[in-house]
Amino acid sequence: DAAAGPPPLPDPSPRLNAAYRAIARRMEGLNFVNPAIDVEAVAFAPWESHWLGAMVTPWCINLMLLPRDTARWPSLPQGKKRRYSFPAGEYEFISSRDDAVGEYQMCSLISPVLELPDHATACQVAELARAALLDPANAPVPEAPKAAEDADLPPGPIAQIKEHATAPMSKRDFLRGRFLRGERAE
């Protein structure tokens, strides 16, 4: 059916792996490159009309969006940003292009990845980050609005701490709650 449009683009993982491996060869030995981590496109799967996954490299881990349905891809000039709403909240992606990959959008997760001990850990971090993005339990909790009657309540514990904090307080004083009574341990 011609009205259905072009078929979906295939999983971009092989193109991403090839393009980033070529970059990684040029970056070997740089001080922000972790030699224990390889290049790997991780957990790419359809999300809305796009491909969503994570790109693990020896210098960073990024969430990546690539076109799956070209008719619905939000093409942007290189370097422009766009916010997307995921179950875990809104995240900003920046547009980029590569001759081997085409247009894509990325959201930085970790850069550099020097603190990660090995490739398996980096891939696990990438998978967990992608999964967390799609989990509504990770959405920010909106702050409750202040009720007008709250203004007439006595000062809360923070106000009491500030009121009684005339001198430095030991951890022991704090943990024993003496700051609420204005007492100090000797």
DOSEDO-927053 format. One line per field, with one value per residue (C-alpha): x, y, z negated; residue in one letter. Coordinates in nm, 4 decimals, decimal comma. Layout:
BEGIN
east = X|...
north = Y|...
up = Z|...
residu = A|...
***
This chain:
BEGIN
east = 0,0000|0,1632|-0,0313|0,1526|0,4763|0,8277|0,9162|1,0762|1,4517|1,6461|1,8136|2,0951|2,3286|2,5599|2,6045|2,6652|2,9178|3,1142|3,1151|3,2140|3,4835|3,6485|3,6381|3,7712|4,0777|4,1645|4,1141|4,3267|4,5671|4,3875|4,3650|3,9823|3,9535|3,9029|4,0912|3,8864|3,5696|3,4870|3,2320|2,8854|2,5329|2,3201|1,9491|1,8255|1,4527|1,1587|1,0226|0,7364|0,8509|1,2235|1,5029|1,6037|1,9126|2,2430|2,5855|2,8764|3,2186|3,5561|3,4905|3,1135|2,7736|2,4881|2,1214|2,0568|1,7497|1,7628|1,4945|1,2850|0,9926|1,1550|0,8235|0,7847|1,1498|1,1891|1,4883|1,6846|1,9882|2,3107|2,3593|1,9920|1,8172|1,4770|1,2967|1,1210|0,8668|0,9431|0,7597|1,0455|1,0194|1,1431|1,4944|1,6832|1,8576|2,0991|2,0985|2,4010|2,4937|2,7529|2,8220|2,8093|2,5165|2,3041|2,1098|2,0673|1,9952|2,1789|2,1497|2,4727|2,4630|2,8265|3,1307|3,4054|3,3656|3,6989|3,5360|3,3774|3,5935|3,5132|3,3027|3,0434|2,9745|2,9447|2,6911|2,4943|2,4830|2,3610|2,0876|1,9707|1,9628|1,7503|1,5136|1,4908|1,3935|1,0856|0,9826|0,7195|0,8367|1,1417|0,9357|1,0002|0,7479|0,5810|0,6021|0,2799|0,1454|0,1694|-0,1666|-0,2592|-0,3194|0,0434|0,1502|-0,0061|0,1725|0,4548|0,8056|0,9181|1,2361|1,4564|1,3440|1,4030|1,7532|1,8365|1,6905|1,9039|2,2192|2,4176|2,7419|2,8812|2,7050|2,8626|2,7250|2,6345|2,4239|2,2527|2,1808|2,0458|1,8071|1,9568|1,9412|1,5618|1,5975|1,8954|2,1179|2,4828|2,6790|2,9844
north = 0,0000|0,3250|0,5315|0,3542|0,5324|0,3915|0,0844|0,1464|0,1893|-0,1070|-0,1157|0,1426|-0,0539|-0,1890|0,1615|0,3161|0,0482|0,0926|0,4737|0,4949|0,2255|0,4370|0,7380|0,5270|0,4233|0,7923|0,8696|0,5882|0,7113|1,0369|1,1059|1,1031|0,7647|0,4532|0,1672|-0,0911|0,0086|-0,0770|0,0702|-0,0860|0,0191|-0,1079|-0,1892|-0,0244|-0,0809|0,1090|0,3979|0,5904|0,6388|0,6358|0,4009|0,4562|0,3074|0,3929|0,4301|0,3079|0,4396|0,4589|0,8308|0,8582|0,6945|0,8708|0,7979|0,8049|0,8647|0,7790|0,7750|0,4627|0,6228|0,8887|1,0647|1,1271|1,2072|1,5615|1,6728|1,9534|2,1554|2,0214|2,1417|2,2311|2,0871|1,9275|1,8066|1,4718|1,3486|1,0006|0,8164|0,9199|1,2883|1,5341|1,5057|1,7263|1,5780|1,7574|1,6981|1,5764|1,4179|1,1688|1,0516|0,6850|0,7120|0,9940|1,2280|1,1403|1,3067|1,2353|1,2976|1,2705|1,0294|0,9969|1,1747|1,0788|0,7148|0,6911|0,5782|0,2691|-0,0415|-0,2366|-0,2753|-0,5044|-0,2432|0,0345|-0,1726|-0,2498|0,1217|0,1983|-0,0685|0,0438|0,4090|0,3264|0,1149|0,3883|0,6424|0,4361|0,3690|0,6140|0,5350|0,7518|1,0588|1,3653|1,4124|1,7529|1,9711|2,0096|2,3651|2,5611|2,6003|2,9428|2,7987|2,6780|3,0393|3,0378|2,7208|2,7391|2,7318|2,3901|2,2059|2,3922|2,7297|2,6011|2,4849|2,8259|2,9995|2,7968|2,7720|3,0531|2,8538|2,5504|2,2306|1,8896|1,5876|1,4457|1,7557|1,7370|1,3626|1,3880|1,6664|1,9195|2,1853|2,1993|2,2763|2,5136|2,2813|2,1979|1,8937|1,9634
up = 0,0000|0,1177|-0,1390|-0,4230|-0,3330|-0,3166|-0,5237|-0,8656|-0,8659|-1,0098|-1,3512|-1,3342|-1,5635|-1,2873|-1,1353|-1,4770|-1,5741|-1,2507|-1,2661|-1,6343|-1,5998|-1,3289|-1,5637|-1,8542|-1,6507|-1,5990|-1,9699|-2,1171|-2,3839|-2,4650|-2,8396|-2,8508|-2,6755|-2,8889|-2,7174|-2,9133|-2,7249|-2,3638|-2,1228|-2,1348|-2,0390|-2,3286|-2,3589|-2,0393|-1,9965|-1,8479|-2,0538|-1,8983|-1,5362|-1,6235|-1,7264|-2,0900|-2,2490|-2,4091|-2,2549|-2,4657|-2,3658|-2,5434|-2,6081|-2,6733|-2,7032|-2,5242|-2,4755|-2,1020|-1,8865|-1,5173|-1,2499|-1,2102|-1,0242|-0,8060|-0,7437|-1,1197|-1,2022|-1,3446|-1,1369|-1,3048|-1,2034|-1,3542|-1,7125|-1,7702|-2,0752|-2,1198|-2,4335|-2,4334|-2,6865|-2,8161|-3,0939|-3,3286|-3,2360|-2,9758|-2,8337|-2,5920|-2,2875|-2,0563|-1,6823|-1,4923|-1,1592|-1,0447|-0,6889|-0,7921|-1,0359|-0,8979|-1,1227|-1,4897|-1,8224|-2,1456|-2,5181|-2,7180|-3,0124|-3,1203|-2,9835|-3,0281|-3,1348|-3,3160|-3,6426|-3,4814|-3,5358|-3,2181|-2,9057|-3,0665|-3,3358|-3,0753|-2,8776|-3,1914|-3,2805|-2,9274|-2,9406|-3,2840|-3,1750|-2,8702|-3,0810|-3,3474|-3,0817|-2,9984|-3,3595|-3,4930|-3,8477|-3,7675|-3,6795|-3,8939|-4,1701|-4,1433|-4,4508|-4,6437|-4,6354|-4,9594|-5,1270|-5,2638|-5,6099|-5,6230|-5,6807|-6,0312|-6,1483|-6,4021|-6,2530|-6,1305|-6,2275|-5,9781|-6,1126|-6,4673|-6,3759|-6,2302|-6,5370|-6,7802|-6,5675|-6,7274|-6,7424|-6,5629|-6,6645|-6,7058|-6,5247|-6,8649|-6,9463|-6,6114|-6,6283|-6,9837|-6,8835|-7,1219|-6,8524|-6,9005|-7,2707|-7,2395|-7,4494|-7,3857|-7,5018|-7,7173
residu = D|A|A|A|G|P|P|P|L|P|D|P|S|P|R|L|N|A|A|Y|R|A|I|A|R|R|M|E|G|L|N|F|V|N|P|A|I|D|V|E|A|V|A|F|A|P|W|E|S|H|W|L|G|A|M|V|T|P|W|C|I|N|L|M|L|L|P|R|D|T|A|R|W|P|S|L|P|Q|G|K|K|R|R|Y|S|F|P|A|G|E|Y|E|F|I|S|S|R|D|D|A|V|G|E|Y|Q|M|C|S|L|I|S|P|V|L|E|L|P|D|H|A|T|A|C|Q|V|A|E|L|A|R|A|A|L|L|D|P|A|N|A|P|V|P|E|A|P|K|A|A|E|D|A|D|L|P|P|G|P|I|A|Q|I|K|E|H|A|T|A|P|M|S|K|R|D|F|L|R|G|R|F|L|R|G|E|R|A|E
***
